[in-house]
Amino acid sequence: MGEMLGRCSVSGACAGMTLLAGVAHVAQGLRDPAGCREMNLPPWFMTCAGLWMVGSGASFFYDEYLGFLFMASSMGGAAATAALSPAKPGVIISSATLAAMAYTTQSLPLSETKYIAATFGMWLFGVAGRVFLAKDLPTKSKRTR
């Protein structure tokens, strides 16, 4: 019982940390847009990524099987953000967070190839979102007539 509680505590702590970090990102995107420059992110993307992180953490608490896939996308985005910013240790931390969750969550079907592929696909989705979507959009659109 104690070992099971310890394992649940690790994955739950990782999900909770992601949820709380998401809340902090939303707050930073809305209240301190200039602070988003440190991570090379536009404020709108910081806010959206924070909401995604909140949803990822909450979904893991609701359903570990599906929530882990969303956590993979959040950690993929976090790894890409760290790789593109001066904070390179974030790549290791986000990857270790996902690995710790995988190791300590007994209900995940990590022996199924389809689930592993879906997890990796969601991780790549997070990376792609950070790399391709996190660009500042123009504030004024130019209309041609």
Salt bridges, closest charged atoms under 4 A:
GLU3 OE2 - ARG7 NE 3.52
